[in-house]
Amino acid sequence: MAHNEAVDVVLVGAGIMSATLAVLLKELDPAIKLEVVELMDSGAAESSNPWNNAGTGHAGLCELNYTPQAADGTVDIKKAVHINTQFEVSKQFWSYLTKKGTFGSCKSFISPVPHLSFVQGDSGVSFLKSRFDVLHKHHAFSDMEYTEDKAKMAEWMPLMMPGRSPDEVLAATRVMNGTDVNFGALTNQLLKHLTSAPDAQVKYCKRVTGLKRNGSGWTVSIKDVNSGNTREVDAKFVFLGAGGAALPLLQASGIEESKGFGGFPISGQWLRCDNPEVVKQHQAKVYSQAAVGSPPMSVPHLDTRVVDGKKSLLFGPYAGFTTKFLKHGSFMDLPLSVRAGNIGPMLAVAKNNMDLTKYLVSEVMQSMEQRLDSLRRFYPEAKAEDWRLEVAGQRVQIIKKDPKKGGILQFGTELVAAKDGSLAALLGASPGASVTVSIMLELIEKCFPAKAKGEWAGKLAEIFPAREKVLETDAALYRKINTQNNIALELVEESSETPSYA
């Protein structure tokens, strides 16, 4: 019988998560042997594709759901600050790669775009003012501006102000140093960089059909979807970074830590505008508040997108429901994910989230005219002929056990790792892509603890001069790192006034 191929690491899925982890591991240990396995015929074909996600460099600058308001009116900024510093960690990694000179241009994947928050009505204005008062005192948000002046808003968002009632109550905040990120271009740039190194391969049109324990590692069965041939690869470590497909693979591994997890798939749609006359009037990502009773992923926003050097506008998202876990998946994905260990949490979530179910049904049933009505809250003079519907990627929200409720639906990302560190999976959705680097660093510290503290420590300190916790509290260091990142990524021009740091 033929011997199995052997590698150090198998990564399932060629999206932003696997591409980031693979490049990071190769930087930490150039001798590591790894293989990325992808079902589609190219990288970034699912959630990392630029038209399948919002492309916001999520930095907590404009996303109002990251700053919840308590019943007494106080605004909690902890999550916004944490996500902001996580994004700075991502920028440190991209800056490090860009400075190497062999990675390619950063302009292909990151562009400067202002981030704005926009609210309507007295309660919205009161919330935004409270949010601003707390946020702008923190060094990560000290550049934030606030206005209730409609003339100023017309400067900030000229597309959105004409056609409004003069007595409409509005407010906005703006941060100029926001970004738009093409995570598809970034993913493919990372994969290209990876495969220029020895002992690093990316194999497309390959489906993982089995995961079996093999001593301290795993035997991964991989089927070629074109020829039907199957081969087996022995790996010391396996990463499941396959978006919605990560959950069934995690369940197939049988690790104790996978028990009780379920998934709730939610599809998305956008209205897209490519009319240059309209696009040139809106140079911003503008986020508002979700309608009362709507889930966090429904936060409406009108975004400048930069894809392959061309600007478009996206508005949405409009949610939908399908039982597929991937955009190119199967309608059997959800039913086949039901297990004895997760049926309780899944039924509890179904019972406790009837409002969400009704919301998704209503979103699916919307007409184009109803979708345009939502857009006109942002852009009153929007014309139907300028906009078309774009189907976004699938998001599989996490369902997990809860001692009080039986099961909870969790919005966000979660890293699940085997106790021995031999396998890890990433579940969930937003703000995923923007904070990928922080999540992969967490994975390295969890699954390779001795190496992270030992032989890899020096290289990690070189790539990441400042991690999240210190960036949250040290204002001078934050400003230094932020300036260095923005210059390296060509988000700002280096001038004689820019401080120079060794």
C-alpha positions as CSV (number, residue, x, y, z in Angstrom):
1,M,0.0,0.0,0.0
2,A,1.3,3.5,-0.9
3,H,2.5,5.6,2.1
4,N,0.5,8.7,2.9
5,E,2.1,12.0,2.0
6,A,3.3,13.9,5.1
7,V,3.3,17.6,5.9
8,D,3.5,19.7,9.0
9,V,0.3,21.6,8.4
10,V,-2.9,21.2,6.3
11,L,-5.1,24.3,6.0
12,V,-8.6,23.7,4.7
13,G,-10.0,26.7,2.7
14,A,-8.1,29.3,0.6
15,G,-9.7,32.4,2.1
16,I,-8.3,35.2,4.2
17,M,-8.0,33.1,7.4
18,S,-6.0,30.2,6.0
19,A,-3.9,32.5,3.8
20,T,-3.0,34.7,6.8
21,L,-2.2,31.7,9.0
22,A,-0.1,29.9,6.3
23,V,2.0,33.0,5.6
24,L,2.5,33.8,9.3
25,L,3.6,30.2,10.0
26,K,6.0,30.3,7.1
27,E,7.5,33.6,8.4
28,L,7.9,32.1,11.9
29,D,9.4,28.8,10.6
30,P,10.7,28.9,6.9
31,A,11.3,25.2,7.1
32,I,7.7,24.3,7.8
33,K,6.0,22.2,5.2
34,L,2.3,23.1,4.5
35,E,-0.5,22.6,2.1
36,V,-3.7,24.7,1.6
37,V,-6.6,22.7,0.2
38,E,-9.5,24.6,-1.5
39,L,-12.8,23.3,-2.9
40,M,-13.2,26.0,-5.5
41,D,-10.9,26.7,-8.5
42,S,-9.4,29.9,-7.1
43,G,-8.6,31.6,-3.7
44,A,-11.1,33.9,-2.0
45,A,-14.1,32.5,-3.8
46,E,-16.5,32.6,-0.8
47,S,-16.6,35.1,2.1
48,S,-13.3,36.7,1.2
49,N,-14.4,37.6,-2.3
50,P,-14.8,41.4,-2.4
51,W,-18.5,41.3,-3.6
52,N,-19.3,38.8,-0.8
53,N,-18.4,41.1,2.1
54,A,-18.6,44.8,3.0
55,G,-14.9,45.4,2.7
56,T,-14.9,47.7,5.6
57,G,-11.6,47.8,7.5
58,H,-13.6,47.2,10.7
59,A,-11.9,49.5,13.2
60,G,-14.9,50.4,15.4
61,L,-14.9,53.9,13.9
62,C,-18.4,53.9,12.5
63,E,-20.1,50.7,13.4
64,L,-22.7,51.7,16.0
65,N,-23.5,48.1,17.2
66,Y,-19.9,47.9,18.6
67,T,-20.8,50.6,21.2
68,P,-24.0,49.5,22.9
69,Q,-26.0,51.9,25.1
70,A,-27.2,50.7,28.5
71,A,-30.6,51.6,29.9
72,D,-29.1,54.4,31.9
73,G,-27.8,56.0,28.7
74,T,-24.1,55.2,29.2
75,V,-22.2,53.9,26.1
76,D,-19.8,51.0,26.4
77,I,-16.8,51.5,24.1
78,K,-14.8,48.4,25.1
79,K,-15.6,46.4,22.0
80,A,-15.0,49.3,19.6
81,V,-11.6,50.0,21.2
82,H,-10.6,46.3,21.1
83,I,-11.6,45.9,17.4
84,N,-9.8,49.1,16.6
85,T,-6.5,47.8,18.1
86,Q,-7.0,44.4,16.4
87,F,-7.2,46.2,13.1
88,E,-3.9,48.0,13.9
89,V,-2.4,44.5,14.5
90,S,-3.6,43.4,11.0
91,K,-2.1,46.6,9.6
92,Q,1.3,45.7,11.3
93,F,1.4,42.4,9.5
94,W,0.5,43.9,6.1
95,S,3.1,46.6,6.7
96,Y,5.7,44.1,7.6
97,L,5.0,42.1,4.4
98,T,4.9,45.2,2.2
99,K,8.3,46.4,3.6
100,K,9.9,43.1,2.6
101,G,9.6,44.2,-1.0
102,T,8.6,40.8,-2.4
103,F,4.9,41.0,-1.4
104,G,3.5,43.3,-4.0
105,S,1.7,46.6,-3.8
106,C,-0.5,47.4,-0.8
107,K,-2.6,49.7,-3.1
108,S,-4.2,46.6,-4.7
109,F,-6.0,45.7,-1.4
110,I,-6.3,48.8,0.9
111,S,-7.5,52.3,0.2
112,P,-8.2,55.3,2.4
113,V,-11.9,55.9,2.8
114,P,-13.5,58.1,5.5
115,H,-15.8,56.2,8.0
116,L,-19.0,58.0,9.1
117,S,-21.9,57.3,11.4
118,F,-25.2,58.8,10.5
119,V,-28.4,58.9,12.7
120,Q,-31.9,60.2,12.3
121,G,-34.4,61.4,15.0
122,D,-34.0,62.7,18.5
123,S,-33.0,59.4,20.2
124,G,-30.5,58.6,17.4
125,V,-28.9,62.0,17.8
126,S,-28.8,61.7,21.6
127,F,-27.1,58.3,21.3
128,L,-24.5,59.4,18.7
129,K,-23.6,62.5,20.8
130,S,-23.1,60.3,23.9
131,R,-21.1,57.8,21.9
132,F,-18.9,60.6,20.5
133,D,-18.4,62.2,24.0
134,V,-16.9,58.9,25.3
135,L,-15.1,57.7,22.2
136,H,-13.2,60.8,21.2
137,K,-11.5,61.0,24.6
138,H,-9.8,57.7,23.7
139,H,-6.6,58.0,21.8
140,A,-7.7,55.6,19.1
141,F,-10.7,57.9,18.3
142,S,-9.2,61.3,19.0
143,D,-9.6,62.4,15.4
144,M,-13.4,61.8,15.4
145,E,-15.5,64.8,14.5
146,Y,-19.2,65.3,15.4
147,T,-21.8,67.5,13.8
148,E,-25.5,68.3,13.7
149,D,-24.9,71.1,11.1
150,K,-26.6,70.1,7.8
151,A,-24.2,72.3,5.8
152,K,-21.3,70.4,7.3
153,M,-23.0,67.0,6.6
154,A,-23.5,68.1,3.0
155,E,-19.7,68.5,2.8
156,W,-19.1,65.1,4.4
157,M,-21.7,63.2,2.4
158,P,-22.9,65.2,-0.6
159,L,-24.9,62.3,-2.1
160,M,-27.0,61.8,1.0
161,M,-28.3,65.3,1.9
162,P,-30.3,66.6,-1.1
163,G,-34.0,65.8,-1.0
164,R,-34.4,65.8,2.8
165,S,-37.0,67.7,4.7
166,P,-35.5,70.8,6.2
167,D,-36.8,69.9,9.7
168,E,-35.4,66.4,9.7
169,V,-33.3,65.8,12.9
170,L,-29.9,64.4,11.9
171,A,-26.3,64.0,13.3
172,A,-23.1,62.4,12.0
173,T,-19.6,61.6,13.1
174,R,-16.6,61.3,10.8
175,V,-13.1,59.8,11.0
176,M,-10.9,60.6,8.0
177,N,-8.4,57.7,8.4
178,G,-10.8,54.8,7.7
179,T,-10.1,52.2,5.0
180,D,-11.7,50.0,2.4
181,V,-10.1,46.6,2.1
182,N,-10.4,44.2,-0.9
183,F,-10.0,41.0,1.1
184,G,-10.1,39.0,-2.1
185,A,-7.1,40.8,-3.6
186,L,-5.3,40.6,-0.2
187,T,-6.0,36.8,0.1
188,N,-4.7,36.1,-3.4
189,Q,-1.6,38.2,-2.8
190,L,-0.9,36.3,0.4
191,L,-1.4,33.0,-1.5
192,K,1.0,34.1,-4.3
193,H,3.5,35.1,-1.7
194,L,3.1,31.8,0.1
195,T,3.7,29.6,-2.9
196,S,6.9,31.5,-3.8
197,A,8.4,29.8,-0.8
198,P,9.6,26.2,-0.8
199,D,7.4,23.5,0.7
200,A,4.2,25.5,0.5
201,Q,1.5,24.5,-1.9
202,V,-2.1,25.6,-2.6
203,K,-4.2,22.9,-4.3
204,Y,-7.6,23.9,-5.8
205,C,-10.7,21.8,-6.7
206,K,-10.0,19.5,-3.7
207,R,-12.6,18.5,-1.1
208,V,-11.7,17.2,2.3
209,T,-13.8,14.0,2.8
210,G,-12.3,12.7,6.0
211,L,-10.4,13.5,9.2
212,K,-9.0,10.7,11.4
213,R,-6.8,10.8,14.4
214,N,-3.3,9.5,13.7
215,G,-1.1,9.4,16.8
216,S,-0.6,13.0,17.8
217,G,-1.7,14.3,14.4
218,W,-4.3,13.7,11.7
219,T,-4.8,11.8,8.5
220,V,-6.7,14.0,6.0
221,S,-8.6,12.4,3.1
222,I,-8.7,14.7,0.1
223,K,-10.7,14.1,-3.1
224,D,-10.0,15.7,-6.4
225,V,-13.5,17.0,-7.5
226,N,-12.6,16.7,-11.2
227,S,-10.9,13.3,-11.4
228,G,-12.6,11.7,-8.3
229,N,-9.2,10.5,-7.1
230,T,-8.6,10.5,-3.4
231,R,-5.3,10.8,-1.5
232,E,-4.4,10.8,2.2
233,V,-2.1,13.3,3.8
234,D,-0.7,13.0,7.3
235,A,-0.4,16.3,9.2
236,K,0.8,17.3,12.6
237,F,-1.7,20.2,12.7
238,V,-4.9,20.9,10.8
239,F,-6.7,24.3,10.5
240,L,-10.3,24.4,9.4
241,G,-10.7,27.9,7.8
242,A,-13.3,27.0,5.3
243,G,-16.0,29.6,6.2
244,G,-19.4,27.9,6.6
245,A,-17.8,24.5,5.7
246,A,-15.7,24.6,8.9
247,L,-18.5,23.4,11.1
248,P,-19.2,20.1,9.4
249,L,-15.5,19.4,9.2
250,L,-15.1,20.3,12.9
251,Q,-17.9,17.8,13.6
252,A,-16.2,15.2,11.5
253,S,-13.1,15.5,13.6
254,G,-15.0,14.3,16.6
255,I,-12.9,16.4,19.0
256,E,-14.5,16.9,22.4
257,E,-14.4,20.7,22.0
258,S,-16.7,20.4,18.9
259,K,-19.6,19.0,20.9
260,G,-22.7,21.2,21.2
261,F,-21.8,23.7,18.4
262,G,-24.4,24.3,15.7
263,G,-24.7,26.8,12.8
264,F,-27.4,29.1,11.6
265,P,-26.9,30.1,8.0
266,I,-27.8,33.7,6.9
267,S,-27.4,34.9,3.3
268,G,-27.0,38.5,2.3
269,Q,-27.7,40.8,-0.6
270,W,-26.6,44.3,-1.6
271,L,-27.7,47.0,-3.9
272,R,-24.8,47.9,-6.1
273,C,-24.2,51.1,-8.1
274,D,-21.5,51.5,-10.8
275,N,-22.8,54.7,-12.3
276,P,-19.7,57.0,-12.2
277,E,-21.8,60.1,-11.9
278,V,-23.4,58.8,-8.7
279,V,-20.2,57.0,-7.3
280,K,-18.1,60.2,-7.5
281,Q,-20.5,62.0,-5.1
282,H,-19.9,59.5,-2.3
283,Q,-16.4,59.0,-0.9
284,A,-17.2,57.3,2.5
285,K,-18.5,54.3,4.4
286,V,-21.6,55.5,6.2
287,Y,-23.1,53.3,8.9
288,S,-26.4,53.9,10.7
289,Q,-28.6,52.1,13.3
290,A,-30.4,48.8,12.7
291,A,-34.2,49.1,12.8
292,V,-35.7,48.3,16.2
293,G,-35.9,44.5,16.6
294,S,-33.5,43.8,13.8
295,P,-30.3,41.7,14.4
296,P,-26.8,43.2,14.5
297,M,-25.9,42.0,11.0
298,S,-28.7,44.2,9.5
299,V,-27.0,47.5,10.3
300,P,-27.5,49.5,7.1
301,H,-24.6,51.2,5.4
302,L,-23.7,52.9,2.2
303,D,-20.2,52.1,1.2
304,T,-17.5,53.2,-1.2
305,R,-15.9,50.0,-2.5
306,V,-12.6,49.9,-4.4
307,V,-12.3,46.7,-6.4
308,D,-9.5,46.2,-8.9
309,G,-8.9,50.0,-9.0
310,K,-12.6,50.8,-9.8
311,K,-15.0,52.5,-7.4
312,S,-18.6,51.3,-6.8
313,L,-21.2,51.9,-4.1
314,L,-22.8,49.1,-2.1
315,F,-25.9,49.6,0.1
316,G,-27.3,47.0,2.5
317,P,-27.1,44.4,3.7
318,Y,-30.4,42.8,3.1
319,A,-30.6,39.5,4.9
320,G,-32.0,36.2,3.6
321,F,-32.2,32.6,4.6
322,T,-31.0,29.4,3.0
323,T,-29.9,26.1,4.4
324,K,-26.6,26.3,2.5
325,F,-23.4,26.9,4.6
326,L,-21.5,28.2,1.6
327,K,-22.7,30.3,-1.4
328,H,-21.7,27.3,-3.6
329,G,-22.8,24.8,-1.0
330,S,-25.7,22.3,-0.7
331,F,-29.2,22.8,0.7
332,M,-28.5,19.8,2.8
333,D,-25.8,21.6,4.8
334,L,-28.0,22.7,7.7
335,P,-30.0,19.4,8.2
336,L,-26.8,17.3,7.9
337,S,-25.1,19.4,10.6
338,V,-27.7,18.3,13.3
339,R,-26.2,16.0,15.9
340,A,-27.4,14.5,19.2
341,G,-25.0,16.9,20.9
342,N,-26.3,20.1,19.3
343,I,-30.0,19.5,18.6
344,G,-30.9,20.9,22.1
345,P,-29.0,24.2,21.6
346,M,-30.4,24.5,18.0
347,L,-34.0,23.9,19.1
348,A,-33.6,26.4,22.0
349,V,-32.2,29.0,19.5
350,A,-35.2,28.4,17.1
351,K,-37.6,28.9,20.0
352,N,-35.9,32.0,21.4
353,N,-35.3,33.7,18.1
354,M,-38.7,33.8,16.4
355,D,-38.2,37.5,15.9
356,L,-35.1,36.8,13.9
357,T,-36.9,34.2,11.8
358,K,-39.8,36.6,11.0
359,Y,-37.2,39.3,10.1
360,L,-35.4,36.9,7.7
361,V,-38.7,35.9,6.1
362,S,-39.7,39.5,5.7
363,E,-36.3,40.4,4.1
364,V,-36.6,37.5,1.6
365,M,-40.1,38.6,0.6
366,Q,-39.0,42.2,-0.1
367,S,-39.6,43.7,-3.5
368,M,-36.9,45.8,-5.3
369,E,-39.0,48.8,-4.6
370,Q,-39.0,48.1,-0.8
371,R,-35.2,47.7,-0.9
372,L,-35.0,51.0,-2.7
373,D,-37.1,52.6,0.0
374,S,-34.5,51.5,2.6
375,L,-31.8,53.0,0.4
376,R,-33.7,56.3,0.2
377,R,-33.4,56.7,4.0
378,F,-29.7,57.2,3.2
379,Y,-29.9,58.6,-0.3
380,P,-33.3,60.3,-0.9
381,E,-32.8,60.9,-4.6
382,A,-31.7,57.4,-5.5
383,K,-33.0,56.2,-8.9
384,A,-33.9,52.6,-9.5
385,E,-32.0,52.3,-12.8
386,D,-28.7,53.1,-11.1
387,W,-28.9,50.1,-8.7
388,R,-28.9,46.3,-9.1
389,L,-29.1,43.4,-6.7
390,E,-25.8,41.6,-5.8
391,V,-25.9,38.3,-3.9
392,A,-23.4,38.4,-1.1
393,G,-21.7,35.5,0.7
394,Q,-23.1,33.1,3.2
395,R,-22.6,33.7,6.9
396,V,-23.0,30.8,9.4
397,Q,-23.7,32.3,12.8
398,I,-22.6,30.2,15.8
399,I,-25.1,28.3,17.9
400,K,-23.6,27.1,21.2
401,K,-24.8,25.6,24.5
402,D,-25.9,27.9,27.2
403,P,-26.6,26.8,30.8
404,K,-29.6,29.1,31.2
405,K,-31.2,29.3,27.8
406,G,-30.2,25.9,26.4
407,G,-28.6,27.5,23.4
408,I,-27.6,30.9,22.2
409,L,-27.1,32.4,18.7
410,Q,-23.8,34.2,18.7
411,F,-22.8,37.0,16.3
412,G,-19.0,37.2,15.9
413,T,-16.1,34.8,15.5
414,E,-15.0,31.9,17.7
415,L,-11.8,29.9,17.6
416,V,-12.3,26.2,18.6
417,A,-9.2,24.2,19.3
418,A,-8.5,20.6,20.3
419,K,-7.0,20.3,23.8
420,D,-3.7,19.0,22.4
421,G,-3.4,21.8,19.9
422,S,-3.4,19.5,16.9
423,L,-6.5,20.9,15.2
424,A,-8.4,24.3,15.2
425,A,-11.4,25.7,13.5
426,L,-12.7,29.2,13.0
427,L,-16.5,29.6,13.2
428,G,-18.7,32.7,12.7
429,A,-18.7,35.9,10.8
430,S,-18.1,39.6,11.1
431,P,-15.8,41.4,12.0
432,G,-13.8,38.3,10.9
433,A,-11.7,39.4,8.0
434,S,-10.5,42.7,9.5
435,V,-9.3,41.0,12.6
436,T,-7.9,37.9,11.0
437,V,-4.4,38.5,12.1
438,S,-5.3,38.8,15.8
439,I,-7.4,35.6,15.6
440,M,-4.5,33.7,13.9
441,L,-2.1,35.0,16.6
442,E,-4.5,33.7,19.2
443,L,-4.5,30.4,17.4
444,I,-0.7,30.2,17.4
445,E,-0.5,31.0,21.1
446,K,-3.2,28.4,21.8
447,C,-2.0,25.6,19.5
448,F,1.8,26.2,19.5
449,P,2.3,27.7,23.1
450,A,5.9,26.5,23.6
451,K,7.1,27.8,20.2
452,A,5.2,31.1,20.6
453,K,6.9,31.8,23.9
454,G,10.2,30.2,22.8
455,E,11.8,30.0,19.3
456,W,9.2,32.1,17.6
457,A,9.0,34.9,20.2
458,G,11.7,37.0,18.6
459,K,10.2,36.9,15.1
460,L,6.7,37.6,16.5
461,A,8.1,40.7,18.3
462,E,9.7,41.9,15.1
463,I,6.5,41.5,13.0
464,F,4.2,42.9,15.8
465,P,6.0,45.6,17.8
466,A,2.8,46.3,19.7
467,R,-0.2,44.0,20.5
468,E,-3.8,44.9,21.3
469,K,-3.6,45.3,25.1
470,V,-0.8,47.8,25.1
471,L,-2.3,49.7,22.1
472,E,-5.5,50.1,24.0
473,T,-3.8,51.9,26.9
474,D,-0.5,53.5,25.6
475,A,-1.6,56.6,23.6
476,A,2.0,57.5,22.5
477,L,2.8,54.0,21.3
478,Y,-0.6,53.7,19.5
479,R,0.0,57.0,17.6
480,K,3.6,55.8,16.6
481,I,2.4,52.4,15.4
482,N,-0.6,53.9,13.6
483,T,1.6,56.5,11.8
484,Q,4.1,53.8,10.8
485,N,1.4,51.5,9.5
486,N,-0.4,54.3,7.5
487,I,2.9,55.4,5.8
488,A,3.9,51.8,5.0
489,L,0.5,51.0,3.5
490,E,0.5,54.3,1.6
491,L,-2.7,55.4,3.3
492,V,-1.0,58.8,4.1
493,E,1.9,60.5,2.4
494,E,5.1,60.8,4.5
495,S,5.8,64.5,4.9
496,S,8.4,66.7,6.7
497,E,5.8,67.0,9.5
498,T,5.4,63.3,10.0
499,P,7.4,62.1,13.0
500,S,10.1,59.6,12.1
501,Y,10.5,56.5,14.2
502,A,13.4,54.1,14.1
